Every structure is written in structure tokens, then in C-alpha cells.
Amino acid sequence: MTAFLQALRALLAQLAEHEASEAHWRQLLEAMVGDFPADASTLMVADGEALCPVAMLGLSDEVRGRRFALQEHPRLAAIANHPGVCRFAEHSPLPDPFDGLLDDDLSDVHDCLGVALRDEQRLIGVLTLDALEPGSLDVLDDEQLLSIARLLGTCLRLAERLRATRTRLNEALARPPSAEIDRRWKSAAMQRLAEAIEMVAPTDMSVLLHGETGVGKELVVQGLHRRSRRHEGPLVQVNCATLSEGLIESELFGHRRGAFSGATEHRRGHFVMADGGTLMLDEIGELPLALQPKLLRALQEGDIQPLGAESPRKVDVRVIAVTNRDLAAEVAAGRFRADLYHRLSVFPLRVPPLRERLEDMPLLAGHFLETNRIRLGLGNLRLEDEAQTALLAWHWPGNVRELEHTLARAALRALGEASSGAAGDVRRSTLLISPAHLDLPHRSSSSGASVDEDRPQTTPGEEASMREATAAFQRRLIQQRLAEHEHNWAATARALGMDPGNLHRLAGRLGLKA
């Protein structure tokens, strides 16, 4: 009871000021069901027609990144529609969403129950309990489970209402709702970006968004627009690199019929299309020098003059310029106007590359695994431990886009390999992705060194197995992070993007703990 009260007090204190973190919800869930004979449990919140985990026990860390659509998961849909405690028979034909996803165990779940959390008739979340052994959950009392569900539902309702109150207050103060920020990111780099977005989104400042190819700059632009006061207006996206130099002025500012050969009708142009909203100028570094003064005038004066028009017209547009180039270097080289650069970069934002935010790898991987599970019609899709290590070891020059494509190819390879050697339908079981399926080049993420340099020492003529090499890499990485965080296991787990319990178990297997 003491642990529960402490967890509840910490959660309520956090809710009073900010969004509650995964750690707060997890502490509450553990205090309430941690002693139950379950191998895994989740607290999930409703998000439209889907459920998203906010806390979980005993599950692989990448499950955090999954969004469980009710139409894709009939067992969760049954729980959501049940008025009380929904129990499933051992041989229920409904697939369990967590089959093969429990920590250190690829077995299917054989005992499962769930309770819907409601605000009157509205679904706000679910509580699930899973066990590997049939009948494990039979000893649990339905009234106790319903009491726990009511308390968890109250906490979720309180969180939701405090979030709504902050949203209304923030709108009144012309600030974006902090609830819009994705609090699931574990990396400090993404938290800093989220805070910067929260600060600049409601203003009309021009934003210069820069980052490497594949980091997700377009999603950041969409987030900026969605959180701005212009969110009901249009978001118009134009790629400057795809426009021919002869037509780019017409594309941006429009033209009148007869303005030039081939201009057979009026054209509004992207600035007019974005009037009252946001204009995203992608690959702004590709904009020809001759056209840059006209863009500068549009930003400074708020008016444009279509080709062939006798007078300018006013437009109300917020510009977000996007680039993967170093525009300051382009200015120094004379390829970009300094005055336009300073006008665009009133508020610069940098989207960090994936190698700087490896703590977020489980979240991203979980999202892409669930996407491919649905696309391929699989029972479940999971990474082997060695595959997770391989993902963390690669330096991801193509960033999140490269990760997405890597996992898509790996899922297809794993399915093809399993199908060729199986007599039955492998789609109903948990499919495992190995390092071989990932087919990543053999380079380290930080130093650029080859994997051979990190291999365990072997005697002449011997070769270390993949498992031995992976264990050696994991052991060195954990020891390095432990030293960096003064042997604080909780801080080390955060740095590695792992659940603390998972880290302790892995360290035990690697011989780092008694």
C-alpha cells in the first residue's frame, strides 16, 4: 500500500505541472499489479480507434512504439467492448497482441484478461494482464480488478482533464498546448526539439529547419503548423529543387494569363494558396540567386506580385524553410543571399540525426515493426536481441528513413526464409528478425570502425560466433555507459534507451552482475 500511495502521489504531483512521464505511469502500474501472477501487463490509452501503451511491465521495450489499432487486434477490441473483466480461454481463436513479445520469452500467451477503462460510456483506455502458463490469472478476483480499473480510469480522466485545461490556458496565452508534445521520446535531443517547437509554433516567426536527409523534417513542419494559430488554414509544401528555374517565379508568386508564352490562364501560385496558413519551402538552398530578392520582399513586406500583374497583392503567410545544407556556408561561398538567410533563420531548428538519439531506437523500431506486421499479415514481428544490438551499432547515414526501409526489407526477408522452410502458415506465429535479415554494413555508429575491431579476441584459427561477438559488444557498451554515469544503473538504462529491468537482466546474463 505504501508503494502504491507513493506512486500515486508522484503521478498527481507531475500531472499538476506537466504531462506525466512513462516512468510515473509505470510506477503506478507496478504498485497496483506488480505482485499479480502475470508475466506482462499494460496500461494503454485510447487514441481514436487505437490503443497506445503509456506503461508496461514484462514486455520488450520496442512495444512502446506500437499503436494497436482495434480493427487489427480483435482481442483488444473484445476487451474494449466488454462491460467487466474480459477473460480469454486458453485456446481462444483471437490472437493475443503480445504473443512473442514478452521479455526474454518468445512463447505465446496462454492466459489473458483485460478491463476497459471508461469515462461514462467513452473508452479512455484498457488494462491488460498476460501469463504464459494457462490458469495463472484464475486466482485474481474480478471485483479487485474492477476496483483497480476504476482507480486507473480516474487517473487517466484526471490527466486528460488537466491536459485540456492547460490547452485552453495555453491558447488564451497564445502558446501551444504542451500535451501536443510527444513525451515518449527518451533522448535529450528530441526533448529539446519538442520544447523549441512548443515555444515557436504559436508565433508568426519564420523558421529555418535544417537536418540531414531522412530525419523527418517534413513531420516537424506538420507539427509546427498543427500547433500554430494557423492550424485551420492550409499547409502548402513546395520543393524548390524540383522546380525549373524558368518557372519557379510563376510557381511561387503566380502569373496572369498572357504574361509569357504558354501562360494560357491565370495561376495563383503557392504563396496565394498558402494565404492564411503555412508555406513550407523545402530545399530552400536550391532557390536561384536571381529569385531570392523577390522572396525576401514577400517575407519583409507581406506582398507578392504575380507575373504580368500591374500591382502587388497582400498575403498572410508563415514561411518555414527546410534544408539539409549548411546555409551559413552557402552564404560565405556567395551562393545564398545573407539578408535572405537572416530573414529566414529568425528561429532556426535542428532535427537531430538518428545516431544522436539512439535512446529513441526502440520507439521507432516498434512503430515500424507494427506497420510491417499489419502490411504482411503476421501474427507478430520481433527483433532478436542480436538484431537490436546491430541497430544500435550502425551509424544510420540515412537516419529514420533508412531505419524504416531496413526493417521493411528485413521483415520481408524473415518471412521469405520462414515460409521456405515451414510446412504450415508461418504468418500466425511470431516472426523473428535476425542481424542477417537486417543486412547492415559492418561499421560502428560512433567511431566508424569496422565490426572486426570490436570482436572478442580469439585464438589463431578460431572465429567468434555472432552470439559471442554480440555479447562482447553489449558487455563493453554497458560497461562504458556505467562508467559515464558513475555506476548508476537507472541513468545507464536511460542512456541506453532500455527499461531498467531489462538492463538488469541483460547485465546478469552477460556476467556483469552477480
N, C-alpha and C positions, 0 to 999 in steps of 0.2 A: 504493500500500500504506500509506503514511504517513497519508493522509486516512482510509482505512478503519480503521486502528488507533485514530486519534484519535476517530472517530465511535463505535467500539465501546467505547472506554474511557469516553467521556462517557455513553453509554447505560447501561453497567453501573454507573457511579457514581450515576446518577439512580435506577436500579432499586433500588439498595441502600437508599435512603432513602424514595423516593416512587414514584408512578406516573410512568413515562416520558412525556414530552410528545410531541406530534406532531413538533415540531422535532427531537427526538433520533432518532426513528424515520426521519424524512425524511433526516437527515444520513447515517444508516447506509445507507438505500436508495440515496441518491445516490452514496455511496462505492463501493457494490457494483455498480450497474448504470448509473450516470450516463454512462459512456463507451460504452455499448452503442448500436447504431444503431436505437434505439427513440424514437418521438415521445412516448410516455407509458408510465408504469409505476406499479404499485400494490403495496403490501403490505397485505393485508386479513386480519382475524382472524375466526374463526368465532364466531358468536353465535346459538346454536340452529341453525335451518335457514336461516341467512342469513350474509352476509359484510359486514363493516363496514371501511371504509378507516381505517388508522392512519397511513399515509404514502402520498404520491403525488407523481409528477413529471409535468409537462406536461399536467395536467388542470385544467379550470375549478374554481375554489375551492369552488363550491357542491356539488361531488361529495362533499365531506367529510360533508355532512349526509344522504347517501343510505344506505339499508340495502338491500343487494342480496339479496333472497330467492332461494334457489336454484331454487325452483319457477317463478319468474318469469324466470330468466336461465339458459337451457339451456346456454349456452357455459360459464358459471362452474360449473354442475353437472357438465359433462363434465370440466373441469379437476379439480374436487374428487374425482371418481371415478377419475381416471387414475393409474396407478402410477408414471409417469415424467414426461417432458416432453410436454405435450399441445400439439401444433401443429394449426393450422386452415388448411385450404386457402383460397385467395383467394376462391373462390365458395362457401364453406361456407354451407349454408342456416340455420345457427344465428346469430341476430343477436348482434352484439357489444354488450356493455352500455355501451361508451364511444363508440359511433358519435355523431358530432356534439358530443362533449363535450371534445375536445382544445383546448388553449389556442389562441385566435385562428384556429381552423380548424373549420369545420362539416362537413368531409368525413367519409365513412365510413372506418373502419379496414379495411385490406386485408391486413394481416399480423398475426397474433396467436399468442401462445403463453402457456402458464401451467404452473405447477408447484404441486402440492398440498404443503402443509407439515403434517407429521403427528407425533403423539406415539404411536408404535407404530401402531395402526390407527385412532386417533382423529384426525379432521381438526381442526387448530387454526388454519389459515389458508391463504392462497394468495398466490403471487407471479405477477403478470401483466405482460407486455410487449406493447405495441401499436405498429404503424407504419403510416403512411399509404401507403407505397409497397410493392407486392407484392414478396416475396422479400427484404425488408430484413433479416429476422431469420434467414435461412438460414445466415449465416456463424457464428452462435453455436453453440458446442459443447455438446451435451447434458450431458456429464459436468461441464463447468464450471457449467452452470445447476443441476444437481443438487447440486453442492458448495455453491453459494450458497444453495440452498433449505434444505439441511441446517443451514447456519450460521444462517440466519434463523429456521428452526424451533427451533433451540436457544435463540436469544434469546427467542422467544415463549414457549417452555416455561419458561425461567428467570423471565420476567416473571410468568407465570401462577402459578408455584410460590411466588415471593416474595409475590405478592398473597395467595395462600391462607395463607401463614404469617402475614402481617400481619393477615389477617382473624381467624385463630384467636387471635392475641395480643390484638387489639383486643377480641374477645368476652370473653376472660379478664379484661381490664381494664375491661369494661363500656363500651367505646367502639365506635362503628360502624366497619365496615371502610372505610378511605379509598378502596379500589378501587371502592366503590359511587358515589363522586362522579364526575359526568360531567366528565372532564378536557378534553373537546373545546371547552368554552366558551372563547372568546378574551377576552371582556370582563372587566375587573376587577370590575365589579358582580356578575356571575354567579359569579365565583370567590369573592368574599366571601360570597355567599349559600351556596354549596356548603360553605365552611368553617364557617359558622354552623350549617348543618344537621348537619354531622359532629359538632359539639360538643354540640348539644342533643338530637339524635334518641334516644340511648340512655337519657336521663333520663326521669323522670315529670313534668317541669315542664310546666305549661300554656303553650301557645304562642299568641300573638296574631299572626296572619298578615294583613298588610294590603298592598294594592296596587290599582292601577287595574283596571277591568274588562278582561278578556281577556289578562291577563299570565300566566295559568297557575297560579293559586293552588291549584287542586284537585290538579294534578300534584305540587306541593310537599308537600301534605298526604299524598299517597300515598307520596312518597319518605320523609317523616318516619316514617310507620307502618312501611314496609318495612324501614327501618334500625333500628327500635326493638326492644327486647326483647319487645315485644308483637306482633311481626310474624305470629305464628301465630294470634293472636286476631283478632276481627272488626274491620273498619273500617266504621263506620256513619256515613253522611253525611245530614244533615238541613238543609234550607234554611228558616231561621226566617221568611223573608219570605213563604213560600208557605203557612204555617200560619195558620188563622184564630185570632183572639185568644181565642175561646171554647174552642177545642180544643187550644191549644198546650201547656197544662199536662199534659193527658192524653197527648198525643203524646210529650212528653219523659219524663214520670215514670210513665205508665201509669194504669190505673184498675181497680177491681173491678166486677164485674157489679152493676148497680143503683145505682152511685154517682151517676148523673144520668140524666135522661130520654134514652133511646136507648142506654144502656150495657147491651146485652143479653148481653155476655160479657166475660171478663177481657181486659185488654190489657197487654202487658209494658211498652211504652214504649221509647224509643230508648236511655235510659241502661242499662236491663237488657239490651237487645240488644247493646250495646257492652261488656258486662261482660267484663273480661279483655283488652280491646282499646282501640281509639281511637274517640272520638266527635268528628266534625267538625261544628261549628255554623257553618254558612255564613250570611252576612248577619246576624251577631250584633247589629249595630246596630238591627235591626228588632224585637228582643225587647221586648215590652211592659214598662214600668216595674214593673207590679204583679207580674210573674213573676220579676223579677231577683233578689229576696231568696231565693227558693227555689233558683235556680241557684247563687247564692253559697253557700248551705248545702251543696248537693251537692258543690261544689268543696272547701269547707273541711272538712267532716265525713266526706265519702265515703259519705253515705247519702241515700236518697230516700224519699218517702212517696207511694205511688200514691193517687189519689183514691179515697176510700171505704175505704182500708185503715186498720186500727186502730193499726198500728205501722210505723216506718220499716224499711227493709232496706238492708244494706250493698251497695255496688257498687264495683268496682275499674275505674275508667275514667280514661283520659288524654284531656283535652279540648284540642282545637285549634280556636280561634275564628278565623273568617275574616271580613274586612270590606273594603269599598272606601271606607268613610267614615273621617273623622278622628275617632276615638272620644274623643280628648282634648278636641276642640272640642265634641263631643256632651255630655261631662261638664260642661264650662263652661256650656253652654246649659241644663243641667238635664234633658236628655233621656236620660241614661245615668248609672247609679249610679257614683260614684267608687270605692267599695270593690270593686264587681264588676270595674270596669275594671282596677284594680291587681291583682286576683287573676288575671284572665285574661292580663294582659300581663307575667307573670313573665319571659318571654323573648320579646320582640317580634321579628318577622322582617318585612322589607320585600322584596317581589318587585319588582325594578326594571322600569319601563316600557321598551318596546322602543326608544324614542328615546334612552335612556341606555345602550343596549348594541348599537349598530349594528354593532359588530365581529362579532356573532353572526349577522348577517343571512344570510351565505352558508350557514351551517349549517342555519338554519331554512328558508331558501328551498329548499335541496337536498332536505330531508326532504319538504316539501310538493310539490315538483316530482315526486319519485319516486312519492309517493302518487297524484298525479293521472295520471302516466304509466300506472300499473297500472290505475287506475279507467277510463281512456279507451282502454286497449289500444293505446298508442302505442309506436313503436319507441324514441323518446327525446323528451325535452322539455327545452328550454333557454331561458335568458333572453338576449336581445340585450344587448350592452354598455350601450346606452342605457336598457334596462329595468332593469338592475342599478343604474344611476345614479339612475333615478327612484325605486326602492325606498329608496335611501339618503337621497334628498332629502325624502321625505314624513315627517311627524312622528308618524304612527300613533296617533291617539287611541284606536283600538280594539285596539291592541297586537297580540300574536301571533295572536289570533283573527281580527282584521281582515286580517292578512297571509295567514293560511290561506284565508280566503274570497276575498280579492283574487286569489290565484294560482289558485284553483279556477275562478273566473269567467274569468280571463284564458286559462287553458288551453282552456276550452270555446269562447271567442271565437276563439282562434287556430285551433282545429280546424275550427270552422264556416267561417271565412274561407278556410282552405286547401282544404277539401272543395268549396267552391262554385266554386273556380277551377281545380280539377285534374281530369284525366281518370282517373287511376289512384287507387289506395288510398294516401292520404297518411299513413295510420297506421303504415306501415312505415318512414318516413323520420324525420329529426329535425325536430320541430316547434319553431318559434321564437316566443317571446313578446316582443312589442314594447311600447313605452310606451303605444301606443294600446290594446292589449289590456288593459293594467292599468287604464286609465281612472281614474287617481288625480287628485284635485283639485289644482289648481296652487298649492300652498303649500309653503314651505320648512320643513324639520324643526326648525330651531333658532330662527329669528327670527320665524317666522310670515309672512315676506314672501312676496309672490307671485313666481312664476317670472319674471314680466316684469322684476322688479328685478334679477335675476341674468343677464339676457340680454346677449349681446355687443352692443356699440354698432354700429349700422348707420346708413348714410346715409339721409336722408329718402326715403321711398318704398320702401326695401328691407326685407325681413324675413329674419331669420336662420333657416336650416333647423334642424330638430330635431337633426341631427348636429352642426351648428356650436354650437348652444346647449348641447348636452350636453358637447361638448369644452371649451367655455369654463367650464362649471361644474366639470368634472373638473379642469381646469388650476388654477382658483382653490382648490379644495378641497385638492389635493395640495400646492400652494404654502403654504397656510395650515398644514397639518399638518407640513410640513417645517420651517417656521419655529418651530412649537411644540416640535418635537423636535430643535432645533439642527442641522438638516440631516442627521440620522441616518436613512438610508433604511430600515434594519431596524425601528427604532422606529416610523417613519411607517407602514410596512406593517402592523405590529401594530395601530396606532391605527385604520387604515382597514379592518381585517379582511381583508387581502389577503395572498396569497402574495408574498414579496419578488420572486421572478422575474417574476410578473405585473405588479407595480408598476413594475419597471424597464422592462418592455416597453411598458406604457401610457405611462409618462413619456417614453419615446423617441418614441412616435407623436404625443404632444402637444407635442413640441419642448422639453421640459423638461430633456432630457439630449442630449448630443452623440451 
